[in-house]
Amino acid sequence: MNVIIANQKKELLSKLNVDVIKTVEGQYDVDEIIDMFKNFYYQRMILDITALKNYNDIKVLQKLSISLDMDKLILLLADGEEGSSPNYLSQLISMGIYNFTKNIEGIMYLYNNPNSYRDVAQYHQLNNQTPEQVVYQGVEANYCRVIGVKNLTVQTGATTFCYMMVKQLKKNYKVIGVEVDANDFNYFNDKSLYSINSRDLGSFIEKNNNCDVIIVDINKSQAAVGLVQDIIYLVEPSVIKLNKLLHIKRNVFQELSEKKLVLNQSLLSSKDVLELQYEARAKFFFNMPPLNERDSDIMIMDTFLAKLGFLKQQNENVEKRKKIFGLF
């Protein structure tokens, strides 16, 4: 259940299609809001920033960020440039406030796909740089990149993950996907997906090295492990799957600590991920929520691909976010 705190945007917020346990209207001191909700259980707090007295004073939001869980907050910004200037957004990000928008479409997107720092890093000004200068410093693909995907926990969705990587990359790159020693790609009815056996993978890669990217669903192929340039290891962070994995190989996370470990089909919050990283003694490259492979455009997959260094994907993602959240 969710909390709505509304003032100038109360009419807009009344149209939200979410379950609400409590609605508060009017303008309040930050201490009043903290006292009202510090011991109150809720899934998300959707806050019309104009409901905060002196909301233009960044110290007011700083106090809010210290006292309440910012992972649960969706901040509806004020109209006008003042409420979404590059400097203002950068200060929000510095306080751990990552979920902000100026319209109802943005609220619903963030409700289902909450931001992490990597999603808003392009708005964060560091050392007086502009947001446009603070982009992921990856390497643009000017040769064939061969990237493998492998389930670390059992049945973690590597095949579908590969398909969605290919589908998003196709918007900006020449890309194909290949699964090794399996035939599940046939069910996607996509001509850019191939199924081959381990012994033919080397010649397949050589034959298609005019592509920008080849995504390989490794499955259990040791030959494939030796032929890809990089491997994404998928981990489903459910208790039963993690415990099964650790029962088989107790030190698996330590052994792969320098690899790209990706939480897939994950419902973990940012705090949950930090706790898991501490327990596993490993750093996770990305926290990927459950995705709908039928979606024509999966923005969080673009964010993941940008972190892998696909800069065209990064630039497209920035423009999408500006449009959805009504920023600038």
LUMKOLVO-205322 format. One line per 2 residues: their letters; for each residue x, y, z of N, C-alpha, C, O. Coordinates in steps of 0.02 Angstrom, whole numbers. Layout:
<mardrens>
a	X/Y/Z/X/Y/Z/X/Y/Z/X/Y/Z; ...
</mardrens>
This chain:
<mardrens>
mn	42/-60/0/0/0/0/44/63/0/102/60/21; 16/119/-24/56/178/-38/29/240/-3/-30/243/15
vi	73/288/6/56/352/37/62/407/-15/110/409/-54; 13/452/-17/15/510/-61/11/573/-18/-33/581/23
ia	59/618/-30/59/684/3/53/736/-52/99/744/-92; -3/771/-54/-18/814/-112/-31/885/-90/-53/899/-35
nq	-17/931/-137/-34/1001/-126/-56/1030/-193/-113/1022/-213; -12/1065/-228/-30/1095/-292/-46/1043/-345/-85/1057/-391
kk	-19/984/-340/-29/932/-390/-81/879/-369/-80/823/-393; -126/898/-323/-172/848/-296/-220/821/-350/-239/763/-347
el	-239/864/-398/-284/840/-451/-249/788/-494/-279/737/-512; -187/801/-511/-149/753/-550/-140/688/-511/-148/634/-540
ls	-123/692/-447/-110/632/-407/-173/592/-395/-170/531/-382; -231/624/-399/-294/588/-389/-307/539/-445/-350/495/-439
kl	-271/546/-501/-281/502/-560/-235/441/-560/-239/399/-605; -192/436/-509/-146/380/-506/-183/314/-495/-228/311/-454
nv	-163/263/-531/-193/197/-524/-149/153/-480/-119/105/-502; -146/172/-415/-109/133/-366/-151/126/-303/-195/167/-290
dv	-137/74/-264/-172/64/-200/-145/114/-150/-85/121/-142; -189/149/-116/-170/202/-69/-196/186/1/-256/173/10
ik	-151/186/49/-171/174/119/-184/239/156/-223/241/204; -151/293/133/-160/357/166/-145/414/118/-95/413/82
tv	-189/465/117/-178/525/77/-179/586/123/-224/593/165; -130/628/114/-125/690/154/-122/748/105/-84/746/57
eg	-162/800/117/-163/859/73/-146/921/113/-163/927/172; -112/968/80/-94/1031/112/-18/1040/111/17/1004/76
qy	6/1088/150/77/1103/153/101/1094/225/69/1117/272; 159/1060/232/182/1041/299/256/1055/306/294/1055/258
dv	277/1068/369/348/1071/385/377/1002/376/341/952/383; 440/998/359/472/933/349/468/890/412/461/830/407
de	474/922/471/470/884/534/402/852/543/397/797/570; 349/886/520/282/858/525/275/795/483/246/745/505
ii	302/797/422/299/738/378/340/681/406/319/623/404; 399/697/432/441/644/462/405/612/521/404/551/526
dm	376/652/566/341/625/624/281/583/603/264/533/636; 249/604/549/189/570/525/204/500/498/164/454/504
fk	264/493/467/276/431/429/339/391/450/353/340/419; 376/414/500/438/378/517/424/308/544/467/264/537
nf	367/298/575/349/231/601/289/202/565/255/157/591; 276/227/505/217/206/467/240/160/410/285/179/372
yy	210/101/404/231/55/351/195/72/285/134/79/284; 234/79/232/206/91/166/254/64/113/314/55/126
qr	227/52/54/268/27/-1/304/83/-37/364/80/-47; 267/136/-55/295/194/-88/263/257/-58/205/258/-39
mi	303/310/-53/278/376/-36/283/419/-99/338/430/-124; 227/444/-123/226/488/-181/214/559/-154/160/575/-130
ld	267/599/-159/267/665/-126/267/721/-177/314/729/-216; 214/760/-176/211/823/-213/257/872/-176/243/891/-119
it	311/892/-208/361/932/-173/333/997/-146/359/1025/-98; 279/1022/-177/249/1084/-153/213/1075/-86/193/1123/-55
al	204/1012/-65/175/999/1/225/1010/57/207/1010/116; 289/1020/39/341/1035/87/350/1111/93/363/1144/42
kn	344/1139/152/358/1209/161/432/1222/148/475/1183/169; 447/1276/113/516/1294/97/552/1240/57/611/1226/68
yn	516/1209/10/546/1154/-27/604/1177/-72/644/1136/-93; 608/1242/-86/664/1266/-126/730/1267/-87/784/1272/-116
di	724/1262/-20/784/1258/22/806/1185/22/772/1142/50; 864/1172/-7/887/1103/-15/898/1070/53/897/1008/57
kv	908/1109/106/917/1080/173/854/1046/198/858/1000/238; 796/1069/174/733/1037/193/731/966/167/713/920/203
lq	749/958/103/750/891/74/806/848/102/799/787/107; 860/880/121/915/843/153/890/812/219/906/755/234
kl	853/850/257/826/824/321/778/767/308/778/717/345; 737/774/257/691/720/238/729/657/219/711/601/239
si	783/665/181/821/608/156/856/570/213/866/509/208; 875/606/265/908/574/322/858/534/364/876/482/392
sl	796/557/367/747/529/414/702/476/385/677/433/421; 691/477/318/646/428/287/684/388/234/738/409/212
dm	657/332/214/689/287/165/679/315/95/623/314/69; 732/340/64/727/370/-2/716/319/-57/696/337/-112
dk	729/255/-44/714/203/-93/639/197/-105/618/173/-157; 600/220/-56/527/215/-62/495/280/-88/435/281/-100
li	535/332/-96/507/398/-113/505/408/-189/553/395/-224; 448/433/-213/442/459/-281/424/533/-274/371/550/-248
ll	469/576/-298/461/648/-288/432/680/-351/462/677/-404; 374/711/-344/343/748/-398/367/820/-395/348/857/-349
la	408/840/-443/440/906/-441/391/962/-459/339/950/-490; 409/1022/-440/368/1081/-455/375/1099/-529/424/1081/-562
dg	325/1135/-554/329/1159/-623/382/1213/-628/404/1242/-578; 403/1226/-689/454/1278/-700/524/1250/-698/535/1194/-675
ee	571/1290/-721/641/1267/-726/674/1262/-658/719/1222/-648; 652/1303/-610/686/1304/-545/684/1236/-511/732/1215/-479
gs	627/1201/-520/619/1136/-487/651/1079/-522/649/1022/-497; 682/1091/-580/716/1036/-615/780/1060/-650/800/1032/-701
sp	811/1112/-622/873/1136/-651/928/1084/-641/923/1044/-594; 978/1083/-683/1032/1034/-675/1063/1036/-605/1078/983/-577
ny	1073/1095/-578/1104/1100/-512/1058/1071/-458/1082/1037/-412; 993/1085/-463/944/1060/-414/941/984/-416/943/952/-363
ls	936/955/-475/933/882/-481/997/850/-454/995/798/-422; 1053/881/-468/1117/854/-444/1119/852/-368/1145/805/-338
ql	1091/903/-337/1089/904/-263/1042/850/-236/1057/819/-185; 987/837/-270/943/783/-249/980/716/-252/976/676/-205
is	1015/705/-306/1052/642/-316/1105/633/-262/1115/578/-237; 1138/688/-244/1189/685/-192/1161/663/-124/1197/636/-82
mg	1095/674/-114/1063/654/-52/1031/585/-56/998/563/-9; 1040/551/-113/1011/484/-120/940/485/-145/906/434/-141
iy	916/543/-170/848/547/-198/854/536/-273/875/581/-310; 837/476/-296/847/457/-366/782/455/-406/784/455/-468
nf	725/453/-372/661/445/-407/623/511/-408/589/528/-360; 629/548/-462/596/613/-469/570/621/-539/599/595/-587
tk	515/657/-545/482/667/-610/438/728/-606/429/757/-553; 410/748/-664/364/805/-665/295/785/-693/253/829/-703
ni	283/721/-706/219/702/-735/197/633/-711/235/596/-680; 134/617/-727/105/555/-702/135/493/-736/140/440/-705
eg	156/501/-799/189/445/-833/254/426/-798/270/367/-790; 290/477/-777/353/465/-741/341/431/-674/380/387/-654
im	287/452/-639/271/420/-574/259/346/-584/285/305/-546; 219/328/-634/202/258/-644/262/218/-667/270/159/-648
yl	306/249/-706/367/214/-726/410/199/-665/434/143/-656; 420/250/-623/463/241/-564/431/195/-513/466/162/-475
yn	365/194/-511/330/148/-465/347/76/-482/357/35/-437; 351/60/-546/366/-8/-567/440/-21/-580/462/-78/-578
np	479/33/-592/550/26/-608/590/79/-570/615/126/-602; 597/73/-505/631/125/-467/704/134/-489/737/85/-506
ns	727/196/-489/795/211/-510/846/191/-458/831/188/-398; 905/176/-481/965/172/-439/1010/229/-461/993/267/-507
yr	1068/237/-430/1113/292/-449/1132/290/-522/1135/342/-555; 1145/230/-548/1168/225/-618/1116/252/-667/1133/273/-722
dv	1052/253/-646/999/277/-691/997/353/-694/971/382/-742; 1024/387/-644/1021/460/-643/1090/492/-643/1097/553/-635
aq	1142/451/-653/1210/478/-650/1221/533/-701/1262/578/-690; 1184/531/-757/1194/582/-809/1172/651/-786/1190/701/-817
yh	1133/655/-732/1110/719/-705/1154/744/-648/1144/799/-622; 1203/702/-627/1242/719/-568/1304/759/-588/1346/734/-625
ql	1309/819/-563/1365/862/-579/1422/849/-529/1413/857/-469; 1479/829/-556/1537/816/-515/1594/863/-535/1610/870/-594
nn	1623/896/-485/1678/943/-499/1660/995/-551/1700/1012/-595; 1597/1021/-544/1573/1075/-588/1563/1053/-660/1559/1095/-705
qt	1559/987/-672/1543/965/-739/1469/971/-751/1430/970/-703; 1449/978/-813/1378/979/-830/1353/908/-833/1393/862/-841
pe	1286/896/-827/1260/828/-832/1279/794/-897/1290/733/-898; 1284/833/-951/1301/801/-1015/1372/774/-1015/1388/728/-1052
qv	1415/803/-972/1484/780/-968/1491/719/-923/1538/680/-931; 1444/710/-877/1448/654/-830/1410/595/-859/1353/583/-840
vy	1440/559/-905/1411/501/-936/1456/442/-923/1514/449/-905; 1429/384/-931/1468/323/-920/1527/321/-969/1518/325/-1030
qg	1586/314/-940/1646/317/-982/1661/248/-1012/1711/217/-994; 1620/224/-1054/1630/160/-1086/1668/168/-1152/1690/222/-1170
ve	1674/113/-1187/1710/113/-1251/1661/96/-1306/1629/44/-1303; 1655/139/-1355/1609/126/-1410/1633/66/-1450/1693/56/-1462
an	1585/25/-1470/1602/-36/-1507/1625/-19/-1578/1586/6/-1618; 1689/-31/-1593/1714/-22/-1661/1746/-87/-1686/1784/-87/-1734
yc	1729/-142/-1654/1750/-208/-1673/1696/-255/-1649/1649/-233/-1616; 1701/-318/-1665/1649/-366/-1644/1659/-385/-1571/1708/-418/-1554
rv	1613/-366/-1529/1615/-386/-1459/1574/-450/-1450/1517/-453/-1471; 1605/-500/-1419/1572/-564/-1408/1560/-571/-1333/1607/-581/-1295
ig	1497/-567/-1313/1479/-565/-1242/1437/-627/-1225/1386/-640/-1257; 1460/-664/-1177/1424/-724/-1155/1378/-710/-1096/1391/-665/-1056
vk	1325/-749/-1091/1279/-745/-1034/1270/-815/-1007/1258/-863/-1044; 1277/-822/-941/1274/-888/-911/1236/-886/-845/1247/-841/-804
nl	1191/-934/-834/1156/-940/-771/1204/-964/-717/1240/-1014/-727; 1206/-929/-661/1245/-953/-604/1200/-992/-557/1218/-1047/-535
tv	1142/-965/-541/1091/-1004/-507/1050/-1040/-560/1051/-1020/-619; 1015/-1092/-541/980/-1135/-588/921/-1099/-619/882/-1066/-585
qt	914/-1105/-686/856/-1078/-722/842/-1004/-705/789/-986/-681; 892/-963/-718/888/-892/-700/868/-849/-760/866/-788/-753
ga	855/-878/-817/829/-840/-873/880/-814/-922/869/-762/-953; 936/-850/-930/989/-826/-975/964/-820/-1047/982/-773/-1082
tt	924/-868/-1069/901/-868/-1139/859/-806/-1154/869/-773/-1205; 812/-792/-1110/770/-732/-1119/810/-669/-1111/799/-620/-1146
fc	857/-669/-1064/901/-611/-1053/941/-595/-1117/947/-537/-1136; 967/-648/-1149/1004/-638/-1212/958/-608/-1266/978/-562/-1301
ym	898/-635/-1270/850/-611/-1320/836/-537/-1310/833/-499/-1359; 826/-515/-1247/810/-445/-1234/871/-400/-1245/863/-343/-1266
mv	931/-426/-1232/991/-388/-1249/995/-375/-1324/1008/-320/-1347; 983/-428/-1363/986/-423/-1436/933/-374/-1460/946/-332/-1503
kq	872/-380/-1433/817/-338/-1456/831/-264/-1444/815/-222/-1486; 860/-247/-1386/875/-177/-1372/935/-153/-1412/935/-97/-1438
lk	986/-195/-1418/1046/-174/-1455/1031/-163/-1530/1064/-122/-1562; 983/-199/-1557/967/-193/-1628/946/-122/-1647/949/-104/-1706
kn	924/-83/-1598/903/-15/-1613/962/29/-1635/953/78/-1671; 1023/10/-1614/1082/51/-1627/1142/15/-1656/1190/47/-1678
yk	1141/-52/-1655/1200/-90/-1676/1180/-149/-1721/1122/-171/-1721; 1229/-173/-1757/1220/-236/-1794/1237/-292/-1746/1294/-300/-1726
vi	1187/-331/-1727/1195/-380/-1674/1158/-445/-1690/1106/-443/-1723; 1185/-501/-1668/1152/-565/-1672/1160/-601/-1605/1205/-585/-1566
gv	1117/-649/-1593/1122/-691/-1534/1129/-763/-1554/1100/-785/-1604; 1167/-801/-1515/1175/-872/-1529/1173/-912/-1464/1206/-893/-1415
ev	1134/-965/-1462/1133/-1009/-1404/1172/-1072/-1422/1170/-1096/-1479; 1206/-1100/-1372/1250/-1157/-1383/1219/-1220/-1353/1200/-1221/-1294
da	1215/-1272/-1393/1190/-1338/-1371/1119/-1334/-1344/1102/-1366/-1294; 1077/-1295/-1377/1006/-1290/-1358/967/-1264/-1418/996/-1242/-1468
nd	900/-1266/-1413/858/-1244/-1468/801/-1198/-1446/750/-1193/-1479; 810/-1166/-1389/756/-1124/-1362/746/-1059/-1400/691/-1031/-1400
fn	798/-1035/-1434/791/-973/-1472/739/-979/-1527/710/-929/-1548; 726/-1040/-1550/676/-1050/-1604/608/-1022/-1585/570/-1000/-1629
yf	592/-1022/-1521/525/-1002/-1499/514/-926/-1499/458/-903/-1490; 567/-888/-1508/560/-815/-1512/543/-791/-1582/523/-734/-1591
nd	550/-834/-1632/535/-816/-1702/571/-752/-1723/541/-707/-1752; 636/-750/-1708/677/-692/-1723/735/-715/-1767/774/-758/-1747
ks	741/-686/-1826/791/-708/-1875/863/-688/-1855/911/-710/-1886; 870/-646/-1804/937/-628/-1781/962/-674/-1726/1016/-662/-1697
ly	925/-727/-1711/944/-775/-1660/960/-842/-1693/924/-865/-1738; 1014/-874/-1669/1037/-937/-1699/1049/-989/-1645/1063/-972/-1587
si	1044/-1052/-1664/1058/-1108/-1618/1109/-1154/-1651/1099/-1178/-1707; 1165/-1165/-1616/1218/-1208/-1644/1247/-1252/-1588/1232/-1243/-1530
ns	1290/-1299/-1608/1323/-1340/-1557/1393/-1312/-1542/1419/-1270/-1578; 1422/-1337/-1488/1485/-1310/-1463/1541/-1312/-1515/1580/-1265/-1521
rd	1545/-1367/-1552/1602/-1375/-1598/1601/-1325/-1656/1652/-1313/-1688; 1542/-1296/-1670/1536/-1249/-1726/1539/-1176/-1704/1537/-1131/-1747
lg	1543/-1163/-1638/1539/-1094/-1614/1597/-1052/-1640/1586/-995/-1661; 1657/-1078/-1639/1715/-1039/-1662/1708/-1015/-1733/1720/-957/-1748
sf	1689/-1061/-1778/1682/-1042/-1848/1622/-995/-1857/1623/-952/-1901; 1570/-1003/-1816/1512/-958/-1820/1532/-886/-1802/1513/-839/-1837
ie	1571/-878/-1749/1594/-812/-1729/1638/-781/-1782/1631/-722/-1798; 1683/-821/-1810/1727/-795/-1862/1688/-774/-1924/1703/-723/-1955
kn	1637/-813/-1941/1596/-798/-2000/1556/-734/-1991/1541/-699/-2040; 1539/-717/-1929/1496/-660/-1915/1533/-603/-1881/1503/-562/-1846
nn	1599/-600/-1891/1638/-548/-1857/1629/-478/-1887/1660/-430/-1864; 1587/-473/-1937/1569/-406/-1963/1514/-374/-1921/1497/-316/-1933
cd	1486/-410/-1874/1436/-382/-1828/1471/-337/-1776/1530/-344/-1763; 1433/-291/-1748/1458/-251/-1692/1460/-294/-1628/1506/-289/-1588
vi	1409/-336/-1620/1401/-374/-1558/1374/-443/-1574/1331/-452/-1617; 1400/-493/-1538/1372/-561/-1538/1358/-579/-1466/1404/-580/-1424
iv	1295/-594/-1450/1276/-614/-1383/1269/-691/-1382/1234/-720/-1423; 1304/-722/-1335/1307/-796/-1333/1274/-822/-1270/1295/-806/-1214
di	1222/-862/-1278/1192/-899/-1222/1235/-961/-1212/1229/-1009/-1250; 1277/-960/-1161/1329/-1011/-1153/1301/-1079/-1133/1328/-1131/-1153
nk	1247/-1080/-1094/1221/-1142/-1066/1277/-1178/-1028/1308/-1147/-984; 1290/-1241/-1043/1342/-1279/-1006/1405/-1290/-1048/1445/-1334/-1032
sq	1413/-1252/-1100/1468/-1263/-1147/1534/-1233/-1122/1540/-1173/-1115; 1582/-1276/-1108/1649/-1253/-1089/1685/-1221/-1148/1726/-1176/-1140
aa	1670/-1246/-1208/1700/-1217/-1268/1680/-1144/-1276/1721/-1102/-1294; 1617/-1129/-1262/1592/-1060/-1268/1626/-1014/-1218/1641/-957/-1234
vg	1639/-1038/-1158/1672/-998/-1106/1740/-973/-1132/1760/-917/-1118; 1774/-1015/-1170/1840/-997/-1195/1838/-953/-1257/1890/-926/-1276
lv	1780/-945/-1289/1776/-908/-1352/1747/-838/-1345/1755/-796/-1390; 1713/-824/-1289/1684/-758/-1279/1735/-712/-1247/1782/-735/-1214
qd	1726/-647/-1255/1773/-597/-1227/1754/-579/-1155/1797/-559/-1116; 1691/-584/-1139/1666/-564/-1073/1606/-607/-1057/1570/-629/-1102
ii	1594/-619/-992/1537/-660/-972/1496/-623/-919/1523/-595/-872; 1430/-623/-929/1383/-597/-879/1354/-657/-843/1322/-700/-873
yl	1365/-660/-778/1341/-715/-736/1275/-694/-703/1275/-646/-665; 1221/-729/-717/1156/-711/-691/1142/-748/-625/1152/-808/-619
ve	1118/-710/-577/1102/-737/-511/1031/-716/-493/1015/-657/-492; 988/-766/-480/921/-749/-454/925/-748/-379/940/-799/-348
ps	911/-690/-347/924/-683/-275/869/-708/-229/859/-680/-175; 834/-760/-250/785/-791/-203/824/-833/-153/878/-858/-168
vi	797/-841/-94/832/-876/-40/847/-948/-60/902/-973/-49; 798/-982/-90/808/-1053/-106/861/-1062/-160/901/-1108/-156
kl	862/-1019/-211/911/-1027/-265/981/-1008/-241/1030/-1041/-260; 987/-956/-200/1052/-938/-174/1080/-993/-129/1139/-1010/-133
nk	1038/-1020/-85/1061/-1072/-40/1080/-1136/-76/1127/-1170/-57; 1042/-1152/-129/1060/-1211/-170/1128/-1201/-202/1170/-1247/-203
ll	1140/-1141/-229/1204/-1126/-260/1261/-1132/-210/1313/-1162/-225; 1252/-1102/-151/1305/-1101/-101/1316/-1170/-71/1371/-1186/-47
hi	1265/-1212/-71/1272/-1281/-47/1318/-1320/-94/1357/-1362/-72; 1312/-1306/-159/1353/-1341/-208/1424/-1313/-209/1473/-1350/-213
kr	1429/-1246/-206/1495/-1214/-210/1496/-1153/-164/1474/-1099/-183; 1521/-1163/-104/1516/-1113/-51/1552/-1048/-68/1528/-994/-49
nv	1607/-1051/-103/1648/-992/-116/1638/-963/-186/1681/-928/-212; 1581/-978/-217/1572/-960/-287/1575/-884/-297/1602/-861/-347
fq	1547/-845/-251/1547/-772/-261/1617/-743/-253/1635/-696/-288; 1656/-771/-206/1724/-747/-199/1766/-763/-261/1807/-722/-282
el	1755/-822/-289/1792/-842/-349/1775/-800/-409/1817/-790/-454; 1714/-774/-411/1692/-734/-468/1687/-659/-450/1652/-622/-485
se	1720/-639/-397/1712/-571/-372/1733/-517/-422/1710/-460/-418; 1778/-534/-468/1801/-486/-518/1761/-490/-583/1774/-453/-631
kk	1711/-534/-585/1670/-544/-645/1607/-501/-641/1593/-469/-590; 1569/-501/-695/1507/-463/-698/1449/-506/-672/1419/-544/-709
lv	1435/-499/-607/1380/-534/-575/1318/-490/-579/1318/-434/-554; 1265/-516/-610/1203/-477/-619/1145/-512/-584/1132/-571/-597
ln	1112/-475/-541/1052/-501/-510/996/-497/-561/981/-443/-586; 965/-554/-577/913/-555/-628/846/-575/-597/844/-613/-549
qs	791/-548/-625/724/-559/-599/723/-541/-524/695/-576/-483; 755/-485/-509/766/-465/-439/714/-414/-416/698/-367/-452
ll	688/-425/-357/643/-377/-325/676/-343/-266/643/-312/-224; 743/-348/-263/780/-319/-207/785/-243/-214/793/-217/-269
ss	780/-208/-158/791/-136/-156/866/-123/-154/906/-170/-148; 885/-60/-160/956/-42/-156/987/-64/-90/1044/-88/-88
kd	949/-56/-36/974/-77/30/982/-152/33/1031/-177/62; 934/-189/4/939/-262/3/1002/-284/-34/1036/-331/-13
vl	1017/-251/-90/1076/-269/-130/1139/-257/-89/1185/-298/-91; 1143/-201/-54/1201/-187/-12/1211/-241/41/1267/-262/55
el	1156/-262/72/1160/-315/123/1183/-381/92/1224/-416/121; 1157/-397/32/1177/-459/-1/1250/-456/-21/1286/-506/-15
qy	1273/-398/-44/1343/-392/-62/1388/-403/-1/1441/-434/-7; 1367/-378/56/1405/-387/118/1407/-461/137/1460/-487/155
ea	1349/-494/132/1346/-565/151/1385/-609/102/1419/-656/123; 1381/-592/38/1414/-633/-13/1488/-614/-23/1526/-651/-54
ra	1507/-556/4/1575/-530/-5/1592/-523/-79/1646/-541/-102; 1544/-497/-115/1552/-486/-187/1512/-425/-207/1463/-407/-174
kf	1532/-394/-262/1497/-335/-287/1457/-355/-349/1484/-388/-394; 1394/-335/-352/1352/-352/-408/1353/-295/-459/1348/-236/-441
ff	1361/-314/-521/1368/-266/-576/1303/-228/-590/1304/-169/-608; 1245/-263/-582/1181/-233/-598/1126/-270/-562/1131/-330/-550
nm	1073/-234/-545/1015/-263/-513/956/-257/-561/926/-204/-567; 940/-312/-596/890/-311/-649/823/-338/-624/819/-395/-602
pp	770/-297/-625/704/-321/-603/674/-368/-654/700/-375/-709; 618/-401/-637/583/-442/-687/562/-399/-747/537/-344/-738
ln	571/-425/-807/556/-387/-868/502/-423/-908/492/-483/-902; 468/-384/-948/418/-411/-994/449/-414/-1063/458/-363/-1095
er	465/-475/-1087/499/-481/-1151/455/-460/-1210/479/-454/-1266; 390/-450/-1198/345/-427/-1251/349/-351/-1261/326/-325/-1312
ds	378/-315/-1213/384/-242/-1220/426/-226/-1281/478/-257/-1293; 405/-176/-1319/443/-156/-1378/505/-117/-1360/553/-113/-1399
di	506/-87/-1301/562/-47/-1280/572/-55/-1204/527/-39/-1166; 631/-78/-1184/644/-92/-1113/700/-46/-1090/759/-61/-1100
mi	681/10/-1059/729/62/-1045/782/40/-995/840/60/-1000; 763/0/-946/813/-21/-896/865/-67/-927/922/-70/-904
md	847/-103/-980/896/-142/-1017/945/-95/-1053/1004/-110/-1058; 920/-39/-1078/964/11/-1108/1015/36/-1056/1073/45/-1072
tf	991/47/-994/1036/70/-941/1090/18/-928/1149/36/-919; 1071/-45/-927/1120/-100/-917/1171/-101/-974/1231/-107/-963
la	1146/-95/-1035/1191/-97/-1094/1238/-36/-1094/1296/-42/-1115; 1213/21/-1071/1256/80/-1066/1313/67/-1017/1369/89/-1029
kl	1298/33/-963/1350/18/-914/1401/-31/-943/1459/-31/-922; 1380/-72/-990/1427/-116/-1025/1471/-78/-1074/1520/-106/-1099
gf	1454/-15/-1088/1496/26/-1131/1466/42/-1199/1502/67/-1242; 1402/28/-1209/1369/44/-1273/1343/115/-1269/1287/126/-1246
lk	1383/163/-1293/1368/233/-1282/1308/257/-1322/1273/303/-1300; 1295/227/-1380/1234/246/-1417/1172/230/-1375/1123/267/-1377
qq	1176/175/-1338/1120/155/-1295/1113/206/-1238/1057/224/-1219; 1170/230/-1212/1168/279/-1159/1135/343/-1182/1091/370/-1147
ne	1154/368/-1240/1126/431/-1265/1051/425/-1277/1013/471/-1262; 1030/368/-1304/959/358/-1316/920/354/-1251/865/380/-1245
nv	951/322/-1201/919/315/-1136/908/382/-1102/856/394/-1072; 958/427/-1107/952/493/-1078/893/531/-1108/855/563/-1072
ek	886/528/-1173/832/563/-1207/764/535/-1187/716/572/-1178; 760/468/-1180/696/437/-1159/676/461/-1090/618/476/-1077
rk	725/464/-1044/710/483/-976/687/556/-972/642/572/-934; 718/599/-1011/697/669/-1011/624/675/-1033/586/714/-1005
ki	606/634/-1083/538/637/-1108/488/609/-1059/436/639/-1047; 504/551/-1029/458/518/-983/447/560/-920/391/568/-897
fg	503/585/-892/497/619/-828/484/693/-834/477/728/-783; 481/719/-896/466/790/-905/521/836/-882/508/893/-864
lf	584/813/-882/640/853/-858/668/896/-912/671/876/-970; 690/956/-894/721/1004/-940/671/1023/-995/688/1063/-1039
</mardrens>
